[in-house]
Amino acid sequence: PHSPTTIKVDGIADGWSLTQSIKLNPGTAAESTVKYGWQWDQDYLYLAADVEDHFLAINELGNDNPKLYFNDALEVYLDAKADSKTSMDLNDYQFLVDIKGQKTVFKGNKWMMLDGARVPKDYEGTNIVFNAMAALRGTYNDSTDMDDGYFMEIAIPWSAVGIVPKEGTKLKMDLCFDDVDTLSNIRQWPLD
């Protein structure tokens, strides 16, 4: 929904109606629930998510690290022209933020597309600035306690992805929740 005012990205759930939810790992001991919601105004696309997670984990460090998905994190995929079919193209973006607030932005890469890369994206030189804040309910990488999860807000400037928002604008969005307790939880890409 459209927000009549600018949302303060501070990691606090004030003003959010998290009307969408999914269950992760249903029927297992690791089952958890994610509640989330989207809003927008003339300047930003906003996301808020309340993630239930009983072991908060950080396995990689540093902004612009292409492996931040090895951490507990959120990923937002945007196709600014709603035209991608099977892989990222030049107007596609992947915003990745972990629970420490470390960020990486991937963008579709022309040369990787021409080379036939399975996932033609690049993170070097994107220079996209966006806001994010997480509030943890627990401690990361501490197996002696039981964590409850985290709340995260993200604000992506429309101008950074080449969109002037107005009613009827079409784009594709996807949301990914990374829950990696140990690196042994990482699945490998299948071989062709």
C-alpha positions in Angstrom: 0.0 0.0 0.0 1.0 3.6 -0.5 2.3 5.4 2.6 1.1 9.0 3.0 4.3 9.8 4.9 8.0 8.9 4.8 8.7 5.9 6.9 11.5 6.1 9.4 13.8 3.1 9.0 14.8 2.4 12.6 14.1 -1.3 13.1 11.0 -0.6 15.1 7.7 -2.0 14.0 5.7 1.2 14.6 3.2 1.9 11.8 3.6 -1.4 10.1 0.8 -3.8 9.3 2.5 -7.1 8.5 -0.4 -8.7 6.7 1.5 -11.4 4.8 3.1 -14.5 6.3 4.8 -17.7 5.4 6.0 -20.7 7.3 9.6 -21.8 6.8 10.6 -25.4 7.3 7.0 -26.5 8.1 6.5 -29.6 10.1 10.1 -29.7 11.4 11.8 -28.7 14.6 13.2 -25.7 12.7 9.7 -24.4 11.7 9.3 -20.7 12.0 7.0 -17.9 10.8 7.8 -14.8 8.9 5.4 -11.9 8.8 6.1 -9.1 6.3 4.6 -6.1 4.5 5.4 -3.7 1.7 4.7 0.0 1.4 5.8 2.8 -0.9 5.8 6.5 -1.3 7.2 8.8 -4.0 10.8 8.3 -2.9 11.1 4.7 -1.6 9.9 1.1 -1.7 9.7 -0.1 1.9 9.8 -3.6 3.3 9.4 -4.7 6.9 9.7 -8.3 8.1 9.3 -9.9 11.5 11.3 -13.1 11.4 11.0 -15.9 14.0 14.5 -17.5 14.2 15.7 -19.6 17.2 19.4 -19.3 16.2 20.6 -16.0 14.8 23.8 -16.6 12.7 26.5 -14.5 11.0 29.0 -16.6 9.0 30.3 -13.8 6.6 31.5 -10.3 7.3 31.7 -7.1 5.3 29.6 -4.8 3.1 29.7 -5.7 -0.6 30.4 -9.3 0.3 28.8 -11.5 -2.3 28.4 -14.3 0.3 26.2 -12.4 2.8 23.4 -15.0 2.0 25.4 -17.3 4.3 24.1 -15.2 7.2 20.6 -14.7 8.5 19.4 -12.1 6.0 16.7 -10.8 3.7 17.0 -10.5 0.0 14.8 -8.3 -2.2 14.8 -8.9 -5.9 13.5 -6.2 -8.2 12.9 -6.4 -11.9 12.4 -2.7 -12.6 10.8 -3.3 -16.1 9.0 -6.5 -15.3 10.6 -8.1 -18.3 13.0 -10.8 -17.1 12.1 -14.4 -18.1 14.7 -16.9 -16.8 17.6 -14.9 -15.3 18.6 -11.4 -14.3 19.0 -8.7 -16.9 20.3 -5.2 -16.9 17.4 -3.7 -15.1 17.3 -6.3 -12.3 18.6 -5.8 -8.8 19.1 -8.0 -5.7 19.3 -6.1 -2.4 20.8 -8.3 0.4 20.9 -7.2 4.0 21.9 -9.4 7.0 21.0 -9.1 10.6 24.1 -7.0 11.4 23.1 -4.5 8.7 25.8 -5.5 6.3 24.6 -4.9 2.7 25.4 -6.0 -0.8 23.6 -5.0 -4.0 23.8 -7.2 -7.2 22.8 -5.9 -10.6 22.3 -7.8 -13.8 25.5 -7.7 -15.8 25.6 -7.4 -19.6 28.9 -9.2 -20.1 28.0 -12.1 -17.9 24.7 -12.4 -19.8 26.6 -12.6 -23.1 28.9 -15.3 -21.6 25.8 -17.4 -20.7 26.2 -17.2 -16.9 23.5 -19.0 -15.0 23.1 -16.1 -12.7 24.5 -13.0 -14.6 24.9 -10.6 -11.8 27.7 -8.4 -10.4 28.1 -6.7 -7.1 31.2 -4.6 -7.8 30.7 -1.0 -8.6 26.9 -0.9 -8.1 27.2 2.2 -5.8 23.6 2.0 -4.8 22.8 3.5 -1.4 19.8 2.2 0.5 18.6 2.2 4.1 18.1 -0.8 6.4 17.9 -1.5 10.1 17.5 -4.7 12.1 16.5 -5.2 15.7 17.6 -8.5 17.1 15.7 -10.5 19.7 18.6 -12.6 20.8 22.4 -12.8 20.2 24.0 -14.1 17.1 26.4 -17.1 17.0 25.6 -18.0 20.6 24.4 -21.6 21.0 24.0 -21.2 24.8 20.8 -19.2 24.4 17.5 -19.4 22.6 16.9 -16.5 20.2 13.4 -15.3 19.2 14.3 -13.7 15.8 14.5 -10.2 14.4 12.6 -7.3 12.9 14.1 -5.6 9.8 13.1 -2.6 7.7 14.5 -1.8 4.3 14.0 1.4 2.2 15.1 1.2 -1.5 15.1 4.5 -3.4 13.1 4.4 -6.5 15.6 6.6 -8.2 18.3 3.9 -7.6 16.4 1.4 -9.8 15.2 3.8 -12.4 11.5 3.9 -11.4 9.2 6.9 -11.1 6.4 5.4 -9.0 2.8 6.0 -10.0 -0.4 4.1 -10.0 -0.3 1.3 -12.6 3.5 1.0 -12.6 4.5 -2.7 -13.1 7.6 -4.3 -11.7 8.4 -7.8 -10.4 9.5 -8.4 -6.8 10.6 -11.4 -4.9 11.6 -11.8 -1.3 14.0 -14.4 0.1 14.6 -15.1 3.8 18.1 -16.6 4.4 18.2 -18.7 7.5 21.7 -20.3 7.8 22.6 -21.6 11.2 25.8 -23.2 10.1 27.6 -23.4 6.7 26.6 -27.1 6.6 23.0 -25.9 6.0 24.1 -24.5 2.6 22.8 -26.5 -0.4 25.0 -26.6 -3.5 23.7 -25.6 -6.9 22.8 -28.7 -8.9 25.2 -29.6 -11.6 24.0 -29.4 -15.2 
